[in-house]
Amino acid sequence: MRRQAVLAALVLRAPYYVTYQQLLDDVWGAAPPGTGHKVLPSYVHALRKVLDEPGSGAGGSVIHGQQGGYRLLPGTVRTDVAELAKEAAGAQRAKAGGELDAALAHGGRALELLRGEPLPGLPGPLAAAERDRLVRQRRALLQDRAECLVLLGDYAEALDTLQAAPLSQPYDEPLAALRMRALYGSGRQAEALAVYGETRRRLVDELGVEPGEELREVHRAVLRRDDPRLLGPSVRARTAGTVAAEDAGPPAAGDRDSLSGAPDRTDPPRSSHRRNELPGDIACLVGREKDLALLTAPVSPDAVSVMTVDGTAGVGKTALVVRAAWALADAHPDGCLFVDLHAHGAPHEGVTPQRALRRMLRAVRGDDDTLPGGAREPGPVDDGGSADGLEDLVTAWRAATSGLRLLLVVDNARSAEQVRPLLPAGPGSRVVVVGRQRLPGLDADLRLTVEPLGTGAAVGLLRELVGESRADGEPEAARELARRCGGLPLALRIASARLQSRPSWTLAFLAGRMSDDMRGLVELRAGDRSVEAAFRVSYDQLDPGLRRGFRALGTNPTARFDRLALAAMLGGSRDEAEDVLEDLVDASLVQQPHPGRYRLHDLVKAHARRVADEAPEEAAADRDAVLRLYTAAGRLASDWGPGSFPALTTGPAAAGASFAGWREASAWLGSMGGELVDVVAFAAAGGHADHACLLAEALVDHLAGHGHHHECRAALDLALACADAATDRRLPAALRNCMGLLDVYQGRFRQAGSWFAEALRHGRAGGEPREEARAIAGTGIVQGQLGKTEEALSALEKALRLADGLADDWLAGVSHCNIGAILHQQGRHEQALRHYNTALTLAEKNGRPRTISSTLCFVAEIELALGRNEVATSLLRQAVGLADEVENLPLRAATLSRLAAAEHTRGNLRSAVDLHQEALSTLTPQTSTWLEMGVRIRLGGAYAAAGRHTDAQREFRAALALPGARDHAREYRMARDGLEATGAARRPGRPGA
């Protein structure tokens, strides 16, 4: 391959001399051969043997050498590179001169030379750079070929050309524009618009920029069907020929409508009266390219196609459908009708099916005023006739439209019953039904829910509305304002109108006025337009049961929720709550991002809070119910056990009955993710101190036990700030004990000691024996970790006596484990084992896998110390299984690492290393430094024992570099000692060096 690379360098740099150094750089790059340029003659000699005529000698060789270099003599050989350059230049000249067929011929010959990968496998920087250049040239040739084909009207071949090479450059705007032109020429306008939408999304989301002027101009041309701009001047001649052919007679077989996707067929007789009732299109429609493509996609020409479009108030449903309808208008030669059923106005403004049918019949019949039941137009409160009259009108409507291809837009529909009578009968007709209410009872070919705009698209709409210079001058404020408007086009338009009418206002000023969600809803008013008014209409049209459910959601503390939270607030069953939620989803007031999970749009949430505030007693009861639910779930999920918490003193304690057991409660809390802190914040911000403190306490074991230390600390900080306002005087001591326990989980023992000292003071002052006992136990744990073993044993034994008196099995188990750990360190293994076994008995009585797993690890360590390795390994495998059962990642890492240590002790170093590495892979960014240091130190020890000193040093260094590593003196010392020992072992003359 080096010989071919040398030849390639000479060819690519011909006809110039290539110096030895240049050849070395081209072929070997930064790693030249040790003999330098002396290696080159052997390669050149071999090349001459292949390329030269027999007997030509050095003087007649195609490779001429002189002192310091070589060159390929011009004219002696033909090269693809030269042919490629000639044909590519010919293609460019022909295209520039308008000779499109000649350009295609030259370009085709150039592309023939570029088949396959160029310079495959050749080493060196020059070959790599040339490969990249030739790939770019091939892409450019294919792009030029595609453009010529578009200008010649061969759109299908143009699209094939664009697919024939690696042209998928996500930010290539000229390529996207060319693809849009080819799709448009093929009659695939909707797909052309979709290409623009996808390209714009990538540019906005990934680069933060809008498309350039060229691509935007092509997009506008597709929307307005500007054939000369998209397809070239010659399209006029082709169009003229097509018109002449149509004037001469019926269409030839094979013609078809490009938007309807109609196959060859004879069009039905057309109405002589074509009517277009579509509202005017808006200038700014941003971020709806995919939706637009779905609505304008080809449909069956032999049936009536029905599409439903729903979404929350203000999301821009009608604007989207009107844009799609205008794009489809030409495909429906018998008329475009628009019927507004006024479903979201006052009740007397509703349009009955009878009234709608009379108006549509007049529209398609023109001057024919003969309608079933007479020509009288019903009055404002007249239903337009009886049921029999409706049947007659439906029959007349179907007869009148049976031979027509219509586009019908039905806006503000509320029920399938309103829409069914309005469906036309003509094949190829298309009906688009728009409304806030989903219509599962209406058969539809497409159901589209219009979602709020993403941040990028929302900012794009703001730029269009307030002006690019104004929006771009405050990019961060523009993003914040878009976020405050929740991506709702109605909200964005109102905000823009306010900015337009207040030139002195900055975007940041308006965003600041909207910084509170409730206040933001008030700000979104302009004239007779109001986001809140739009939401209020949707709320007012709900039945009483759904209005009650919607008000309850206004008091829910989290952004996401499920049926259980609503069931707790309504005092009903889960199934009943789910029915309410599903009906609210159908009403476009609640979103369902995942099955069984629901959320409210931020502005809808603010509106729900406002309507909830209209019934304050009901709202207070709902709030208490949902907060009790979270507290009960935390207590039930906690390994501390139900006896570790006093009975709730506020409201009924039946919330715990919402769960079948601790597993369900734990899974439910786990599904909340990081929103549990939001629940505590909600209670604290509302001045509900008891709820905030009780909830934070209840969540500690769940959060800390699963490694969510940051969230746990945040919840406790919120609760401690209002603990003095709580009526339950136990809470100041309890929360400080919780803080101390969290610091123990994280290995921050000195900080933990301070918290336990404060908790002891508050517990004794308040006469709270349980909190006093926990503070004493916590103090003993800290003293043990800090090496104060006598003080630790004294404190832990006292705590054990108090725990027994309080029947607090969890606290007793913790005390036994920590006494056992101290005795273990002192070498008193049998005594330690008795304490561990007692703790294991208490854990098994409680039945929580996490506590049992942790205790098994302690027992196993003693068994290892007593030389009973098989027993220890078996216990640790049980511990790993229990950690897996509860899907607790920190516990899994700890148990795997201890199992690895047992394998190390048994001499199974390979197994030990594998288990330690598996433990490391289990760690997450939330893992405590203390736990990760322990795993890495043990892994380093296993590496060192296996003689892999470099790997061992890497792990010891990683342990020492962890954030806060110096706070863990024992582990820090072990890592440092391990690093020094492995460093000494690697020195010359030492074993393992």
Secondary structure, 3 states (H helix, E strand, C coil): CHHHHHHHHHHHHCCCCEEHHHHHHHHHCCCCCCCHHHHHHHHHHHHHHHHCCCCCCHHHCCEEEECCEEEECCCCCCCHHHHHHHHHHHHHHHHHCCCHHHHHHHHHHHHHCCCCCCCCCCCCHHHHHHHHHHHHHHHHHHHHHHHHHHHHCCHHHHHHHHHCCCCCCCCCHHHHHHHHHHHHHCCCHHHHHHHHHHHHHHHHHHHCCCCCHHHHHHHHHHHHCCHHHHHCCHHHHHHHHHHHHHHHCCCCCCCCCCCCCCCCCCCCCCCCCCCECCCCCCCCCCCCHHHHHHHCCCCCCCCCEEEEEECCCCCCHHHHHHHHHHHHHHHCCCCEEEEECCCCCCHHHCCCHHHHHHHHHHHHHCCCCCCCCCCCCCCCCCCCCCHHHHHHHHHHHHHHHCCCCCEEEEECCCCHHHHHHHCCCCCCCEEEEEECCCCCCCCCCEEEECCCCCHHHHHHHHHHHHCHHHHHCCHHHHHHHHHHCCCCHHHHHHHHHHHHHCCCCCHHHHHHHCCCHHHHHHHCEECCEEHHHHHHHHHHCCCHHHHHHHHHHCCCCCCEECHHHHHHHHCCCHHHHHHHHHHHHHCCCCEEEECCEEECCHHHHHHHHHHHHCCHHHHHHHHHHHHHHHHHHHHHHCCCCHHHCCCCCCCCCHHHHHCCCHHHHHHHHHHCHHHHHHHHHHHHHCCCHHHHHHHHHHHHHHHHHCCCHHHHHHHHHHHHHCHHHCCCCCHHHHHHHHHHHHHHHCCCHHHHHHHHHHHHHHHHHHCCHHHHHHHHHHHHHHHHHCCCHHHHHHHHHHHHHHHHHHCCHHHHHHHHHHHHHHHHHCCCHHHHHHHHHHHHHHHHHHCCHHHHHHHHHHHHHHHHHCCCHHHHHHHHHHHHHHHHHCCCHHHHHHHHHHHHHHHHHCCCHHHHHHHHHHHHHHCCCCCCHHHHHHHHHHHHHHHHHCCCHHHHHHHHHHHHCCCCHHHCHHHHHHHHHHHHHHHHHCCCCCCCC
